[in-house]
């Protein structure tokens, strides 16, 4: 999730969950080889064997529309340590789609085939290649054709967000469409969308016919969601979330991105308030604040 699940957030969430894999924010590829420092900025874990602090494997995500440059950048990502390559065909952002990246490519299965095929040829058969899509752009008419294109081009796995670009993030998620992909494809299919806890995870698994799940917003709204699904762990109490917010604050203030501290923390609270009323109250109390010490003081006093 662009601008939210960065290296610090990945490390914090993987510390309290047994995730199988993390995907980075996307590296935007246009018509050139992206400088190495951009990869390291988005994925500083590359300097530590490309895992989170708890050794969860990490895969770099690329977003772009030119097959040859996507392939060149995939090679670079692997050379500097990525554990496989992930390709984003699901981003609904207007700016990205306007520049012919992300979900807009769901209108063009042939282009998707060319991109995945070029990457597969460049990285060989021994490296993992995954992709993420939505059900379509404006409708689902090309959904299975897109799935077939990705499979034919040589991908190993496919994560499907169970909504079209037009649906955005508006509930519900249409998990049953994912089941159609499971039936018609030999790809490892991963379901995504509207998974907020154990109950919705079970519903998604039953409707989509796959037990592999990708978490996005749910991972931010319920910090230990992964373990509630995998191990039936109880949802985290607010006092524990409060401790996480303090840890986030301490680590963020020690890092080089402290300039973004207040905005990043407020973004996280916007997701946490979906699960915790205390997060909404805390957000309201700090929404106009930028001073770090005052924000931390409010966090410590947020046992409403």
Secondary structure, 3 states (H helix, E strand, C coil): CCCCCCHHHHHHHHHCCCCCCEEEEEEECCCCCCCHHHHHHHCHHHHHCCECCCCCEEEEEEECCCHHHHHHHHHHHHHCCCCCEEEEECCCCHHHHHCCCHHHHHHCHHHHHHHHHHHHHHHCCCCCEEEEEECCCCCCCCHHHHHHHHHHCCCCEEEEECCCCCCCCCCCCCHHHHHHHHHHCCCEEEEECCCCCHHHHHHHHHHHCCCCEECCHHHHHCCCHHHHHHHCCCCCCHHHHHHHHHHHHHHHHHCCCHHHHHHHHHHHHHHHCCCCHHHHHHHHHHCCCCCHHHHHHHHHCCCC
